[in-house]
Amino acid sequence: MKAKLYLLLFILALQSNAQIGDFNHLNFKKADSIALVCKNESLKNLPKLTYKLTSNLTSDVERFRAIYIWVCSNITNDYNLFYKNKRKRKKYQDDHYRLKAWNDEFSRVIFKTLLKDKRTICTGYAYLIKELSELANLECKIIQGYGRTSATTKEDLNTPNHSWNAIKLNNKWYLCDATWASGTQNPNTLNFEFQYNDGLFLTNPELFSVNHYPVNSKWLLLDKNTITFKTFLEGPILYGKAYQNLMFHEAPFTMHHNIRKNENISFQYLLKTNILKDNITLLINSDFNSKRTKPTSISIKNKSLTFNHSFTQKGFYDVHLYFGDDLISTYTFKVKS
């Protein structure tokens, strides 16, 4: 049954590739350079900013690209606001009226901080992408839903916790996440650092759905809704580098696994570009040690990567996949005798 599901998802991924490939013929260098020239522009006059970003570009996708790059390069992710909102929502989760009052108050804070200081959280990123896009006569939606990262807990997913955008280009909808694309939190200082991730621009919907689940499932943008909320919750953890390296994550389909000693586990991915086999490693952590190992029987054909791994001793293992220095994904295995 799982094998059939994996095959179906792989076929859908190939179809999604064709969709994303609609823009392979375009060079975004001009759009990106315009966004760079407009760096540090104010948000006090959004029509003026939109005109500067888009007036010299000829296609809708280039206009959207300039808007998206500008937002990702100029808006700071405010982690203090994020954690404050998280604490308040948890505090008021059982009090409908106080929760609504906090949400209303926080919405005003988000947009005031965005316009004044260019700092915000996901809601502000998605709002600004939508506003600038619509000023450029592009149809754009804010998508509310659930986002999973390595730091996400089950409590975080009791209610929608993330926002991103869908953009209509050439009569097709595409997905993007400016919040996660803009940068990361420095693990030492805990401050935001700009570090653009192009993998979250017009992302393959199958890959996007591993870490994003919309409140309205139609915004999965899948021909058939093969991903349920339960599937989403049970999925593996993908990191930012996965979006830069993968077109699709095929297997293991879930994060947590119960297996037996010497049982073969298959890992399957569709790559954006071919990589060297020697660059593929697994970092395996157990209660007793941590070691890097190279997978067995690696196969790369037509950008389809497959390899296997098995455990010779029982125990509990965290398994992290790396391509070179890029952390791609994480899984856990409880190995029985």
DOVEX-32005 format. One record per residue (C-alpha): chain; x, y, z; residue number from 1; residue in three letters. Coordinates in steps of 0.2 Angstrom, whole numbers, plus 5000, padded with zeros to 4 digits. Example, Ala and Ser with C-alpha at 12.3 -4.5 7.8 and 13.67 -1.06 7.14 Angstrom:
<nodes>
(node "A" (5062 4978 5039) 1 "ALA")
(node "A" (5068 4995 5036) 2 "SER")
</nodes>
This chain:
<nodes>
(node "A" (5000 5000 5000) 1 "MET")
(node "A" (5014 5012 5005) 2 "LYS")
(node "A" (5023 5008 4989) 3 "ALA")
(node "A" (5008 5013 4978) 4 "LYS")
(node "A" (5006 5029 4988) 5 "LEU")
(node "A" (5025 5033 4985) 6 "TYR")
(node "A" (5023 5030 4966) 7 "LEU")
(node "A" (5007 5041 4966) 8 "LEU")
(node "A" (5016 5055 4975) 9 "LEU")
(node "A" (5031 5053 4963) 10 "PHE")
(node "A" (5020 5055 4948) 11 "ILE")
(node "A" (5012 5070 4955) 12 "LEU")
(node "A" (5029 5078 4959) 13 "ALA")
(node "A" (5034 5076 4940) 14 "LEU")
(node "A" (5018 5085 4936) 15 "GLN")
(node "A" (5022 5099 4948) 16 "SER")
(node "A" (5040 5100 4940) 17 "ASN")
(node "A" (5032 5104 4924) 18 "ALA")
(node "A" (5022 5118 4932) 19 "GLN")
(node "A" (5037 5126 4940) 20 "ILE")
(node "A" (5047 5124 4924) 21 "GLY")
(node "A" (5035 5136 4916) 22 "ASP")
(node "A" (5048 5149 4920) 23 "PHE")
(node "A" (5064 5141 4917) 24 "ASN")
(node "A" (5067 5151 4901) 25 "HIS")
(node "A" (5067 5167 4911) 26 "LEU")
(node "A" (5082 5176 4919) 27 "ASN")
(node "A" (5077 5185 4935) 28 "PHE")
(node "A" (5094 5195 4935) 29 "LYS")
(node "A" (5085 5211 4930) 30 "LYS")
(node "A" (5071 5209 4943) 31 "ALA")
(node "A" (5083 5205 4957) 32 "ASP")
(node "A" (5094 5220 4952) 33 "SER")
(node "A" (5079 5232 4953) 34 "ILE")
(node "A" (5075 5225 4970) 35 "ALA")
(node "A" (5093 5228 4975) 36 "LEU")
(node "A" (5093 5246 4969) 37 "VAL")
(node "A" (5077 5249 4978) 38 "CYS")
(node "A" (5084 5243 4995) 39 "LYS")
(node "A" (5080 5254 5010) 40 "ASN")
(node "A" (5065 5262 5001) 41 "GLU")
(node "A" (5051 5267 5013) 42 "SER")
(node "A" (5035 5258 5016) 43 "LEU")
(node "A" (5026 5275 5018) 44 "LYS")
(node "A" (5020 5275 5000) 45 "ASN")
(node "A" (5017 5258 4994) 46 "LEU")
(node "A" (5011 5263 4976) 47 "PRO")
(node "A" (5027 5272 4973) 48 "LYS")
(node "A" (5037 5258 4979) 49 "LEU")
(node "A" (5027 5246 4968) 50 "THR")
(node "A" (5030 5257 4953) 51 "TYR")
(node "A" (5049 5258 4956) 52 "LYS")
(node "A" (5050 5239 4958) 53 "LEU")
(node "A" (5039 5234 4943) 54 "THR")
(node "A" (5037 5248 4930) 55 "SER")
(node "A" (5053 5242 4920) 56 "ASN")
(node "A" (5048 5224 4919) 57 "LEU")
(node "A" (5038 5216 4906) 58 "THR")
(node "A" (5031 5200 4913) 59 "SER")
(node "A" (5020 5197 4928) 60 "ASP")
(node "A" (5032 5184 4935) 61 "VAL")
(node "A" (5047 5196 4934) 62 "GLU")
(node "A" (5036 5209 4942) 63 "ARG")
(node "A" (5031 5197 4956) 64 "PHE")
(node "A" (5050 5192 4958) 65 "ARG")
(node "A" (5055 5210 4961) 66 "ALA")
(node "A" (5042 5212 4974) 67 "ILE")
(node "A" (5046 5196 4983) 68 "TYR")
(node "A" (5065 5199 4983) 69 "ILE")
(node "A" (5063 5216 4989) 70 "TRP")
(node "A" (5052 5210 5004) 71 "VAL")
(node "A" (5064 5196 5008) 72 "CYS")
(node "A" (5078 5208 5008) 73 "SER")
(node "A" (5071 5222 5017) 74 "ASN")
(node "A" (5059 5216 5031) 75 "ILE")
(node "A" (5066 5209 5047) 76 "THR")
(node "A" (5058 5194 5055) 77 "ASN")
(node "A" (5054 5200 5073) 78 "ASP")
(node "A" (5056 5185 5084) 79 "TYR")
(node "A" (5052 5195 5100) 80 "ASN")
(node "A" (5035 5199 5092) 81 "LEU")
(node "A" (5033 5180 5087) 82 "PHE")
(node "A" (5037 5173 5105) 83 "TYR")
(node "A" (5026 5187 5113) 84 "LYS")
(node "A" (5011 5182 5102) 85 "ASN")
(node "A" (5014 5163 5105) 86 "LYS")
(node "A" (5014 5166 5124) 87 "ARG")
(node "A" (4998 5176 5124) 88 "LYS")
(node "A" (4989 5164 5112) 89 "ARG")
(node "A" (4993 5150 5124) 90 "LYS")
(node "A" (4988 5160 5139) 91 "LYS")
(node "A" (4971 5164 5132) 92 "TYR")
(node "A" (4968 5148 5122) 93 "GLN")
(node "A" (4953 5144 5133) 94 "ASP")
(node "A" (4946 5161 5134) 95 "ASP")
(node "A" (4938 5166 5117) 96 "HIS")
(node "A" (4935 5184 5121) 97 "TYR")
(node "A" (4952 5188 5128) 98 "ARG")
(node "A" (4960 5179 5114) 99 "LEU")
(node "A" (4950 5189 5101) 100 "LYS")
(node "A" (4954 5205 5110) 101 "ALA")
(node "A" (4973 5200 5110) 102 "TRP")
(node "A" (4972 5195 5091) 103 "ASN")
(node "A" (4964 5212 5087) 104 "ASP")
(node "A" (4977 5222 5098) 105 "GLU")
(node "A" (4992 5212 5090) 106 "PHE")
(node "A" (4986 5215 5072) 107 "SER")
(node "A" (4988 5233 5075) 108 "ARG")
(node "A" (5005 5231 5083) 109 "VAL")
(node "A" (5011 5220 5068) 110 "ILE")
(node "A" (5006 5233 5055) 111 "PHE")
(node "A" (5012 5248 5065) 112 "LYS")
(node "A" (5029 5239 5067) 113 "THR")
(node "A" (5030 5234 5049) 114 "LEU")
(node "A" (5027 5251 5042) 115 "LEU")
(node "A" (5037 5260 5055) 116 "LYS")
(node "A" (5052 5249 5057) 117 "ASP")
(node "A" (5051 5236 5043) 118 "LYS")
(node "A" (5050 5222 5057) 119 "ARG")
(node "A" (5036 5209 5057) 120 "THR")
(node "A" (5031 5191 5058) 121 "ILE")
(node "A" (5023 5180 5045) 122 "CYS")
(node "A" (5007 5189 5045) 123 "THR")
(node "A" (5015 5205 5040) 124 "GLY")
(node "A" (5026 5197 5027) 125 "TYR")
(node "A" (5011 5189 5018) 126 "ALA")
(node "A" (5001 5205 5020) 127 "TYR")
(node "A" (5015 5216 5012) 128 "LEU")
(node "A" (5017 5203 4997) 129 "ILE")
(node "A" (4999 5204 4994) 130 "LYS")
(node "A" (4997 5223 4995) 131 "GLU")
(node "A" (5012 5226 4983) 132 "LEU")
(node "A" (5006 5212 4971) 133 "SER")
(node "A" (4989 5219 4970) 134 "GLU")
(node "A" (4996 5237 4967) 135 "LEU")
(node "A" (5005 5229 4952) 136 "ALA")
(node "A" (4988 5221 4946) 137 "ASN")
(node "A" (4993 5204 4951) 138 "LEU")
(node "A" (4981 5192 4959) 139 "GLU")
(node "A" (4988 5186 4976) 140 "CYS")
(node "A" (4981 5178 4992) 141 "LYS")
(node "A" (4986 5177 5010) 142 "ILE")
(node "A" (4985 5158 5015) 143 "ILE")
(node "A" (4983 5155 5033) 144 "GLN")
(node "A" (4988 5138 5039) 145 "GLY")
(node "A" (5000 5127 5049) 146 "TYR")
(node "A" (5019 5128 5047) 147 "GLY")
(node "A" (5031 5114 5054) 148 "ARG")
(node "A" (5049 5117 5058) 149 "THR")
(node "A" (5061 5107 5069) 150 "SER")
(node "A" (5056 5119 5084) 151 "ALA")
(node "A" (5037 5116 5082) 152 "THR")
(node "A" (5028 5107 5095) 153 "THR")
(node "A" (5011 5099 5095) 154 "LYS")
(node "A" (5004 5113 5105) 155 "GLU")
(node "A" (5009 5125 5091) 156 "ASP")
(node "A" (4998 5116 5079) 157 "LEU")
(node "A" (4982 5116 5089) 158 "ASN")
(node "A" (4977 5132 5079) 159 "THR")
(node "A" (4984 5140 5063) 160 "PRO")
(node "A" (5002 5146 5067) 161 "ASN")
(node "A" (5008 5152 5050) 162 "HIS")
(node "A" (5004 5163 5034) 163 "SER")
(node "A" (5011 5163 5017) 164 "TRP")
(node "A" (5005 5168 4999) 165 "ASN")
(node "A" (4998 5161 4983) 166 "ALA")
(node "A" (5001 5171 4967) 167 "ILE")
(node "A" (4992 5169 4951) 168 "LYS")
(node "A" (5004 5169 4936) 169 "LEU")
(node "A" (4999 5165 4918) 170 "ASN")
(node "A" (4982 5158 4925) 171 "ASN")
(node "A" (4991 5146 4937) 172 "LYS")
(node "A" (4993 5147 4956) 173 "TRP")
(node "A" (5010 5146 4964) 174 "TYR")
(node "A" (5016 5145 4982) 175 "LEU")
(node "A" (5029 5155 4991) 176 "CYS")
(node "A" (5034 5159 5009) 177 "ASP")
(node "A" (5043 5176 5011) 178 "ALA")
(node "A" (5045 5173 5030) 179 "THR")
(node "A" (5055 5158 5029) 180 "TRP")
(node "A" (5064 5163 5013) 181 "ALA")
(node "A" (5070 5180 5020) 182 "SER")
(node "A" (5083 5173 5033) 183 "GLY")
(node "A" (5086 5163 5049) 184 "THR")
(node "A" (5088 5165 5068) 185 "GLN")
(node "A" (5107 5166 5073) 186 "ASN")
(node "A" (5108 5151 5086) 187 "PRO")
(node "A" (5121 5161 5096) 188 "ASN")
(node "A" (5114 5178 5097) 189 "THR")
(node "A" (5095 5173 5093) 190 "LEU")
(node "A" (5094 5188 5081) 191 "ASN")
(node "A" (5087 5188 5064) 192 "PHE")
(node "A" (5100 5187 5050) 193 "GLU")
(node "A" (5095 5190 5031) 194 "PHE")
(node "A" (5099 5174 5022) 195 "GLN")
(node "A" (5089 5173 5006) 196 "TYR")
(node "A" (5082 5155 5002) 197 "ASN")
(node "A" (5077 5154 4983) 198 "ASP")
(node "A" (5069 5137 4986) 199 "GLY")
(node "A" (5053 5145 4994) 200 "LEU")
(node "A" (5050 5155 4978) 201 "PHE")
(node "A" (5036 5147 4967) 202 "LEU")
(node "A" (5039 5130 4976) 203 "THR")
(node "A" (5034 5113 4970) 204 "ASN")
(node "A" (5017 5111 4979) 205 "PRO")
(node "A" (5021 5093 4984) 206 "GLU")
(node "A" (5037 5098 4993) 207 "LEU")
(node "A" (5029 5114 5000) 208 "PHE")
(node "A" (5015 5103 5008) 209 "SER")
(node "A" (5028 5094 5019) 210 "VAL")
(node "A" (5030 5109 5030) 211 "ASN")
(node "A" (5014 5119 5026) 212 "HIS")
(node "A" (4996 5114 5028) 213 "TYR")
(node "A" (4983 5127 5023) 214 "PRO")
(node "A" (4966 5129 5033) 215 "VAL")
(node "A" (4958 5127 5016) 216 "ASN")
(node "A" (4965 5112 5008) 217 "SER")
(node "A" (4962 5118 4990) 218 "LYS")
(node "A" (4978 5129 4993) 219 "TRP")
(node "A" (4988 5114 4994) 220 "LEU")
(node "A" (4987 5116 4975) 221 "LEU")
(node "A" (4988 5097 4972) 222 "LEU")
(node "A" (4978 5089 4958) 223 "ASP")
(node "A" (4972 5076 4970) 224 "LYS")
(node "A" (4972 5079 4989) 225 "ASN")
(node "A" (4983 5065 4994) 226 "THR")
(node "A" (4990 5075 5009) 227 "ILE")
(node "A" (4978 5075 5024) 228 "THR")
(node "A" (4981 5085 5040) 229 "PHE")
(node "A" (4986 5069 5049) 230 "LYS")
(node "A" (4999 5065 5035) 231 "THR")
(node "A" (5006 5083 5037) 232 "PHE")
(node "A" (5008 5081 5056) 233 "LEU")
(node "A" (5016 5064 5054) 234 "GLU")
(node "A" (5028 5070 5040) 235 "GLY")
(node "A" (5047 5071 5042) 236 "PRO")
(node "A" (5056 5088 5047) 237 "ILE")
(node "A" (5063 5097 5032) 238 "LEU")
(node "A" (5075 5111 5034) 239 "TYR")
(node "A" (5078 5127 5023) 240 "GLY")
(node "A" (5092 5119 5013) 241 "LYS")
(node "A" (5079 5105 5007) 242 "ALA")
(node "A" (5070 5118 4997) 243 "TYR")
(node "A" (5086 5123 4988) 244 "GLN")
(node "A" (5091 5105 4984) 245 "ASN")
(node "A" (5075 5095 4982) 246 "LEU")
(node "A" (5061 5096 4970) 247 "MET")
(node "A" (5051 5082 4980) 248 "PHE")
(node "A" (5053 5072 4996) 249 "HIS")
(node "A" (5047 5054 4992) 250 "GLU")
(node "A" (5052 5043 5007) 251 "ALA")
(node "A" (5053 5040 5021) 252 "PRO")
(node "A" (5035 5046 5021) 253 "PHE")
(node "A" (5034 5049 5040) 254 "THR")
(node "A" (5046 5056 5053) 255 "MET")
(node "A" (5044 5042 5066) 256 "HIS")
(node "A" (5047 5024 5063) 257 "HIS")
(node "A" (5046 5007 5072) 258 "ASN")
(node "A" (5057 4994 5063) 259 "ILE")
(node "A" (5067 4979 5067) 260 "ARG")
(node "A" (5086 4976 5067) 261 "LYS")
(node "A" (5093 4974 5049) 262 "ASN")
(node "A" (5077 4980 5041) 263 "GLU")
(node "A" (5081 4990 5026) 264 "ASN")
(node "A" (5074 5008 5025) 265 "ILE")
(node "A" (5073 5016 5008) 266 "SER")
(node "A" (5076 5035 5006) 267 "PHE")
(node "A" (5070 5043 4990) 268 "GLN")
(node "A" (5071 5061 4984) 269 "TYR")
(node "A" (5069 5070 4967) 270 "LEU")
(node "A" (5084 5082 4966) 271 "LEU")
(node "A" (5084 5100 4958) 272 "LYS")
(node "A" (5102 5096 4951) 273 "THR")
(node "A" (5112 5081 4953) 274 "ASN")
(node "A" (5124 5079 4967) 275 "ILE")
(node "A" (5140 5069 4971) 276 "LEU")
(node "A" (5137 5053 4979) 277 "LYS")
(node "A" (5151 5056 4991) 278 "ASP")
(node "A" (5142 5072 4997) 279 "ASN")
(node "A" (5128 5061 5004) 280 "ILE")
(node "A" (5129 5057 5023) 281 "THR")
(node "A" (5119 5052 5038) 282 "LEU")
(node "A" (5122 5059 5055) 283 "LEU")
(node "A" (5115 5046 5067) 284 "ILE")
(node "A" (5113 5051 5085) 285 "ASN")
(node "A" (5108 5038 5099) 286 "SER")
(node "A" (5109 5038 5118) 287 "ASP")
(node "A" (5127 5032 5117) 288 "PHE")
(node "A" (5135 5041 5103) 289 "ASN")
(node "A" (5134 5051 5087) 290 "SER")
(node "A" (5142 5046 5071) 291 "LYS")
(node "A" (5142 5050 5052) 292 "ARG")
(node "A" (5140 5037 5040) 293 "THR")
(node "A" (5138 5035 5021) 294 "LYS")
(node "A" (5122 5026 5015) 295 "PRO")
(node "A" (5123 5010 5005) 296 "THR")
(node "A" (5118 5007 4987) 297 "SER")
(node "A" (5116 5025 4982) 298 "ILE")
(node "A" (5108 5027 4965) 299 "SER")
(node "A" (5105 5044 4956) 300 "ILE")
(node "A" (5096 5042 4939) 301 "LYS")
(node "A" (5087 5057 4930) 302 "ASN")
(node "A" (5089 5067 4947) 303 "LYS")
(node "A" (5080 5053 4956) 304 "SER")
(node "A" (5090 5049 4972) 305 "LEU")
(node "A" (5088 5032 4981) 306 "THR")
(node "A" (5098 5024 4995) 307 "PHE")
(node "A" (5096 5012 5009) 308 "ASN")
(node "A" (5101 5011 5027) 309 "HIS")
(node "A" (5098 4998 5041) 310 "SER")
(node "A" (5102 4997 5060) 311 "PHE")
(node "A" (5112 4982 5067) 312 "THR")
(node "A" (5108 4986 5085) 313 "GLN")
(node "A" (5091 4990 5094) 314 "LYS")
(node "A" (5089 5007 5101) 315 "GLY")
(node "A" (5082 5024 5097) 316 "PHE")
(node "A" (5090 5034 5084) 317 "TYR")
(node "A" (5089 5052 5077) 318 "ASP")
(node "A" (5094 5052 5058) 319 "VAL")
(node "A" (5099 5068 5050) 320 "HIS")
(node "A" (5102 5068 5031) 321 "LEU")
(node "A" (5116 5080 5024) 322 "TYR")
(node "A" (5121 5085 5007) 323 "PHE")
(node "A" (5138 5091 5010) 324 "GLY")
(node "A" (5136 5104 5024) 325 "ASP")
(node "A" (5117 5106 5020) 326 "ASP")
(node "A" (5105 5099 5033) 327 "LEU")
(node "A" (5091 5092 5023) 328 "ILE")
(node "A" (5079 5082 5034) 329 "SER")
(node "A" (5077 5072 5050) 330 "THR")
(node "A" (5069 5056 5055) 331 "TYR")
(node "A" (5068 5045 5070) 332 "THR")
(node "A" (5069 5026 5071) 333 "PHE")
(node "A" (5065 5015 5086) 334 "LYS")
(node "A" (5074 4998 5082) 335 "VAL")
(node "A" (5068 4982 5090) 336 "LYS")
(node "A" (5076 4965 5090) 337 "SER")
</nodes>
